[in-house]
Each structure stands twice: as C-alpha cells, then as structure tokens.
C-alpha cells in the first residue's frame, strides 16, 4: 500500500509539474486557434507517455523527495519558531545558553581532519534534533506550569469533601448529580498529579540535555574521540525521544500543550531548573 501511494504521488507530482501544464495549455490553445481536435489528441497521447515513464524515473523521484523534504523542513522550522515565540523571556534566555554551547561544539569539531568529518556530520544532525526537542520541551514545560498555576488542588479537595459530606442527606436525583461531580473532581485531581509529575520529568530531561552538551563541549576542547561523542549524543537522543513520547501521552489526555498535537522519558533527575 505504501508503494502504491508513493507511485500515485509521483504521478500527481509529474502531472502538476509546471512545464507539463504549460505544454497541456499550449496544446489546448493551439486546438482552439486551429479549430481542430488533432493537437488535443496528440497532446493527450504524449501526456499518457509522459505519465507512464517520468514518474518512475529515479532521478525524478529523488527530486520530488528532495522538494518534499525541504517543504517539511520549512514547516517544521516554522512550527518551532511559533513555539519559541510563546516562551517567556527567561526560557528564551535558557535556550540561548544551550544554543551557545552547541555553537561552541560545532566550532571545536570543525577543526578535525577530513577522516573524522563523517562523525562530525552525524553529530551536527543530532545537535539540530536535540535543539529542536529542547524548544518543544521548554514549550511543554511553559504550558504545564501555566496549568499548574491556574489550578488550585486544595480547592478541588475541599469541594469534593463538601459534596461527599452532604451526599447522604440529599434527594436521590441530587445525589446522582453530585456523585458525577465527585467523580469529575477526582479525575481533575488525578490529572493535576500527572501534569505535575510530567513537569518534573520535562525539567529533568531539559537539565540532562544541558549537562550532556556541556560535557561534550568540554571534551571537544581536548578533541576527544568523535565516535565516543557521537555515542553520547545517540544515547541522549533516545532519552529525549522517550521523554517527548511520555509528554505527548499525558498531553493527549490533558490537552495542555502544542507538543501533543501532530507536525517532535529519561530517568527522574530531581532538579528544578525550568525557570532558571
């Protein structure tokens, strides 16, 4: 099914190719001027030949894939820019410090020999991915904190206790309604606990990204083995991906942050640094 969809997409891309449309329009225009259907028939025959061969050409397919990748990259960067603009000033400063660390790593490893450049290229891809994940995590932390600040768990507990206390003295219909309210209040408390825990996980993962990249920057000063650095980054990338998946799972229920929407956990490091 996937190959069939790819084939159809290549045919569609070939049909919508600018020069193909120009040729088709020219055939129709020539037919109107000449008052004959022959140019249209010839154009249709050539179009069938064109659509049966060009979409299967590997060079054409590579070109289309490259254009799609560029479009996806632009959309991803646009989405990340929106997430970044939502961040409060202190979180933007925090991202700026991380970006400075990444630039220092790139600068130090740019002096490696040509034989080591393969690892440098791998490292660059991972650094970009980590920077993007870092923005998404900061944005998620921001929305989590907004939710926690706007929700009073003590008030929810008091309201739940009040309803439970007077439940037995109320009319059956009122009891039924209030039981549903109590159930909703319990769910709100459960949600609050999950969001608070999730916020701690995000904070810990952001701190882990900072710590590992600072270590890599320190190691890059003495030009440590780039393969070892690449392995450090690979391990960190996997941890971050797991964290983002956990965040998405909670946010798909809580509907808190854009990270839960479709298009971007590590161990519990107990450090509160999101607002630093």
N, C-alpha and C positions, 0 to 999 in steps of 0.2 A: 504493500500500500504506500509506503514512504517513497519508493522509487517511482511509482505511478504519479504521485503528487508532484515529485520533482520534474518528471517529464512534462507534465501539464504546465507547470510553472515556467519551464524553459520555452515551451511553445508560446505561452502567453507573452513572455518577455520578447521573443522574436517577433511576434505579431505587432506588439506595441513599440517596436524599435522605430526610432524617428525616421530613418531613411526608408524603411518599409512603408510607412504611412505616406511618405512623400511620393513614392512610386505608385502606390494604390490611388492616391488622389490625382496624380498625373494621368493614369490610365482612364479614370472616370472623366476627367476634364477633356481628354483627347476624344473620348467617345461622344461627349456632348457636342464638341465642336464639329466633329466629322459626321455626326448623325448616324454612326454605325456602332453595333454592339461588338464588333471584332476586337477593338482594343480592350474591352472589358473581359472578353473570353480569353484573350491572350494573357491579360494580367492575372486572371483567376488561375490559369494553368501554371504560370510562373510562381504565383503565390503558393500553390499546393506543393510545387517542387521545393520552394524555399522553406516552407514549414516542415517538410519531411526530412530535410537534410541539416539545416543550420542549427536547430535546437539540440541535435545530437552531436554537434561538433564540440570537442573537448575544450578548445580554446574559447569558444563562445560561452560554454558553461562556466569556465574559470572566470571569465569577465563578469558574468552575471553574479556569480557567488561573491566576487570581489566588491561589486557595487552594493550588493545586499549587506555585506559585512560593514562597508563604510556607512550605509544608512543606519544600521543597527548601532554602530559605534556613536554616530551623531545623536541618535535618540537617547542612548544610554548617558552620554555626556550631558545632554540637555536635562534629563531627569535628575542626574546628580547635582547639576547646578541649582535646580529648584530646591532639592533637599538642603543644599549648603546655604542657600539664601534664607531658609526657615530657621537656621540655627541662631541662637543668641550670641552676642559678641564673644563671651568667654569661651564658648565651644569653637567658634571660628579661630580664635587665638590658639586653642589647643590643637586644632587641625593644622594650623600654620607651623607650629613647632614640629609636628610629625612630618610635614612636607619638607621642612628644612633638613631633617635627618635623612630622608630619602634622597634629597639632592646631594648631600654630603657622601652618601654611599655610592651614588652614581659617579660622582666626580672622582672618588678614590679608585674605583674599579675601572674607570675609563683608561687608566694608565697601564693596565695589564697587557701582556703580549697577545698577539693575534691568536695563538693556540688556545688561549683562555677565553676568548671572546664568546664562544658558544655558551659558556656558563653565565657570562655577563648578560647575554641576550635573554636567557632563561630567567635570570634574576630581575631584569627590567620588567618582564611580563608579570612576574609575581609581585613586584613592588607596586605596579599600577593597580593590580587586583586588590592588594591589601589597602591601598589608599582609598579606593572606591568603597570597599567594605567598611573602612573606618568612618567614612562620611555617613553611610547608611546606618551604622551602629550609633553614631552620635545623634543622628536624627531620631532614631528609635528611642534613645535614652531621653532626649528632649521631650518627646510626646509622652513617654511613660511618666516622667516627672511632672508634667502638666496634669496628667490624670490623677496622680497621687496627691498633688497639692489641691486639686479641686474636689477630692473625695474625703469625707470625714468618717473613718471607720467607727469611731466611738458613737457618733450619732446614729449610724446604722444599727449598732448593737443595742443602743438604748431603745430605738423604735421597735426593734424585734422583740426585746424583753417586755416592753409595754404591751404589745399585741398578744404575746403568749400569756401574760399575766391575766388579762381580761377575757381570754378566749372562752372559758367555761361559762361565764355569766352572760354571754351574748346569744342572740337569736340564732337558730340554725343557719339561716341564709347569710347572716353577718359572719358567723364562724367560718363558713365555706370561703367567703371572700378573703377574710383575714388570714386563713391558712395559706391561701395562694400568695398573699402579700408576704407572709413569713418566709415562704419558700423562695420568693424573689429576693428578699433581703439576705437570706443565707447564700444565695448564688452571687449576690453582689459582694459579700464578704469573701467568698471563695475567689472571685475574680480579682479583688483587691490584693489578696495574698499572692496570687500568681503573678500579677503585674509587678508587685514589689520585689518578688524573688527574681523575676525576669530582669528588672532594672539592675539588680546586683550582678547578675550574670553578664549583662551588657557592659557594665562598668569594669568588671574583672577582665573581660576579653579586650576591651579598649586598652586597659593598663598592660595586658600581656603583649599586645601589638607594639606598644611603645617600648616596653622593656626589651623585646627581642630585636627590634630595629635599632635601638641604641647599642645593644651588644654587637650587632652586625656592623654598625658604623665604627665602633671601637676596634673590631677585628680588621675592618677594611684599612685602617691606618697602617697596620703592620703587614697588610697584604696576605692574610691567611688564605688557605686553600679555597678557591672559589666553589669547588664541588661541595665542601663542607658547609659553606654559606648557603648554597642552593638547597642543601638538605634541611638546614634550619628554616629557611623560608617555606619549603614544601610542607614541613610539619605545622608551621604556623598557619598556612593557608587552609589546611584541613581542619584545624581547630576553629578558625574563623567561620568556615563554611558550616560547620556543625552548630556554632553559636547562632548564625543567621537563620538556620533552619528552625532551631528552637524558638527564636524570637518570632518567626513567621507563624509557627504553630499557635503560640499564645495570642498573637495579634489577630489571627484569623477568627478567633473566638471573641476577643475583646474589642476588635476594630479600633485600635488606638493610633497606629502609625502607618505612613505610606509604605513601610517595609513589608507590610502584609499583602500589599497589592501586587499583581503580576506585572512590565519590564517591560535583579543582588534582596554542642557547646563545650567550650573549653571548661576545664576544671574550675571549681569555685575558689578563685583567688579573692580573699576578703579584703578589698581595698576600695575606699570611696573616693574616687578621683574624677568623676564625670564632670563636675563643675570647676575643676582646677584650671 
